Every structure is written in C-alpha cells, then in structure tokens.
Amino acid sequence: MLSVAIWDIEPQAIQKQINLLLENSHIAYVVIQTSTGQQFVGGDVEKIFNAERIVRSIPAPAEQNGHVGVLELVIDKSVLRQEMIRSGLMVLIEVSVLGIFILMTVSTILRRDLE
C-alpha cells in the first residue's frame, strides 16, 4: 500500500502508513524518501541517535520495474530490552512454578510410599 501511495502521490495515505508503522512500539522513527525527492517523517526525533536503523527500498507497484523510494526505520532498543527482560522473568517464574509442582508431587508420592 505504501508503494501505491507513493506511486499515486498521495501524501495523506503515506502519512497514514507512517502512523500505522509507528503503532509498533519497537519502531521509534520512520523516514520515507521518495524517488521524486519528497521526504515524509514521523516518530520521536530524540530516539534517532545511537539507534539501529533498517533501510529498505520500496519497489514500484505491480508490473513496474525499479523502486519508488526508500524506507528507513529506527528501532527503539530500549523497548526491545524491556521485552527481553519481561520475557526472561516470565520464563523464570514459569520454571519455578513447574519446579515447585514437581517437588510437591515427588514429596507426596515418597511420603505415601514410605508410610
């Protein structure tokens, strides 16, 4: 859809696509540079420094050859770090609960057999 919006020169549609990309919490900033020289941006400017950037070419729609622009995404590593910590804690809690359950089951079986 982004390719078609650029091809048809629809700034509102391009901005809507940028806003949809920014709904993902991992993406901090988006830059779209069209082949005609227009630039569309969105996101938090403060997070673009010392961040990981992903640059992709936007292909022309349908049967056209070439590309209509370049998409640059700036990834917010702090959100990724928080997600990794949260996931690690969830795994730790789940393993602990499983370990406690197994320990209780084994102790119940041993107590029953020893009595």
C-alpha positions as CSV (number, residue, x, y, z in Angstrom):
1,M,0.0,0.0,0.0
2,L,2.9,2.3,0.7
3,S,4.3,1.7,-2.8
4,V,0.9,2.5,-4.3
5,A,0.5,5.7,-2.2
6,I,3.9,6.9,-3.3
7,W,3.2,6.0,-6.9
8,D,-0.1,7.9,-6.9
9,I,1.5,10.8,-4.9
10,E,-1.0,10.6,-2.0
11,P,0.7,12.4,1.0
12,Q,-2.2,11.6,3.3
13,A,-2.0,7.9,2.5
14,I,1.7,7.9,3.0
15,Q,1.4,9.7,6.4
16,K,-1.3,7.2,7.4
17,Q,1.1,4.3,6.6
18,I,3.8,6.0,8.7
19,N,1.4,6.3,11.6
20,L,0.5,2.6,11.2
21,L,4.2,1.7,11.3
22,L,4.6,3.9,14.5
23,E,1.9,1.9,16.3
24,N,4.5,-0.8,16.7
25,S,6.3,0.2,19.9
26,H,9.6,-1.2,18.6
27,I,9.8,1.5,15.9
28,A,10.8,4.9,17.2
29,Y,11.1,6.9,13.9
30,V,10.3,6.4,10.3
31,V,11.6,8.3,7.2
32,I,10.3,7.7,3.7
33,Q,12.4,9.3,0.9
34,T,10.6,9.2,-2.4
35,S,12.4,9.0,-5.7
36,T,10.8,12.4,-6.6
37,G,12.7,14.0,-3.7
38,Q,9.8,14.3,-1.2
39,Q,10.5,13.2,2.4
40,F,8.0,12.0,4.9
41,V,8.9,11.5,8.6
42,G,7.2,10.5,11.8
43,G,8.1,9.5,15.3
44,D,10.3,10.6,18.2
45,V,13.3,12.6,16.9
46,E,15.1,12.2,20.2
47,K,15.4,8.4,19.7
48,I,17.2,8.5,16.4
49,F,20.7,9.0,17.8
50,N,22.6,5.8,18.6
51,A,19.8,3.6,17.4
52,E,19.7,0.7,15.0
53,R,18.5,1.7,11.5
54,I,16.9,-0.6,8.9
55,V,16.9,0.8,5.4
56,R,14.8,-0.9,2.7
57,S,14.0,0.0,-0.9
58,I,10.3,0.5,-1.7
59,P,9.6,-1.4,-5.0
60,A,7.3,0.1,-7.7
61,P,3.8,-1.3,-7.6
62,A,2.6,-4.1,-9.9
63,E,4.4,-4.5,-13.2
64,Q,6.7,-1.5,-12.9
65,N,10.4,-2.0,-12.6
66,G,12.7,-0.1,-10.2
67,H,11.8,1.5,-6.9
68,V,9.7,4.5,-5.8
69,G,11.5,5.3,-2.6
70,V,13.5,4.3,0.4
71,L,12.0,3.4,3.8
72,E,14.2,3.9,6.9
73,L,13.1,2.6,10.2
74,V,14.8,3.5,13.5
75,I,14.4,0.7,16.1
76,D,14.0,1.6,19.7
77,K,16.3,-0.8,21.5
78,S,15.1,0.2,25.0
79,V,11.7,-1.3,24.2
80,L,13.4,-4.4,22.9
81,R,15.5,-4.6,26.1
82,Q,12.4,-4.3,28.3
83,E,10.7,-7.0,26.3
84,M,13.7,-9.3,26.7
85,I,13.7,-8.7,30.5
86,R,10.0,-9.3,30.8
87,S,10.2,-12.5,28.7
88,G,13.2,-13.7,30.8
89,L,11.3,-13.0,34.1
90,M,8.2,-14.9,32.7
91,V,10.4,-17.9,31.9
92,L,12.0,-17.8,35.3
93,I,8.6,-17.7,37.0
94,E,7.2,-20.5,34.9
95,V,10.2,-22.7,35.5
96,S,10.0,-22.0,39.3
97,V,6.3,-22.9,39.4
98,L,6.9,-26.1,37.4
99,G,9.8,-27.0,39.7
100,I,7.7,-26.4,42.8
101,F,4.8,-28.5,41.4
102,I,7.2,-31.4,40.6
103,L,8.8,-31.2,44.0
104,M,5.4,-31.3,45.7
105,T,4.3,-34.2,43.6
106,V,7.5,-36.2,44.3
107,S,7.3,-35.5,48.0
108,T,3.7,-36.6,48.1
109,I,4.5,-39.8,46.3
110,L,7.5,-40.5,48.5
111,R,5.6,-39.7,51.7
112,R,2.7,-42.1,50.6
113,D,5.2,-44.9,49.7
114,L,7.2,-44.5,52.9
115,E,4.2,-44.6,55.2
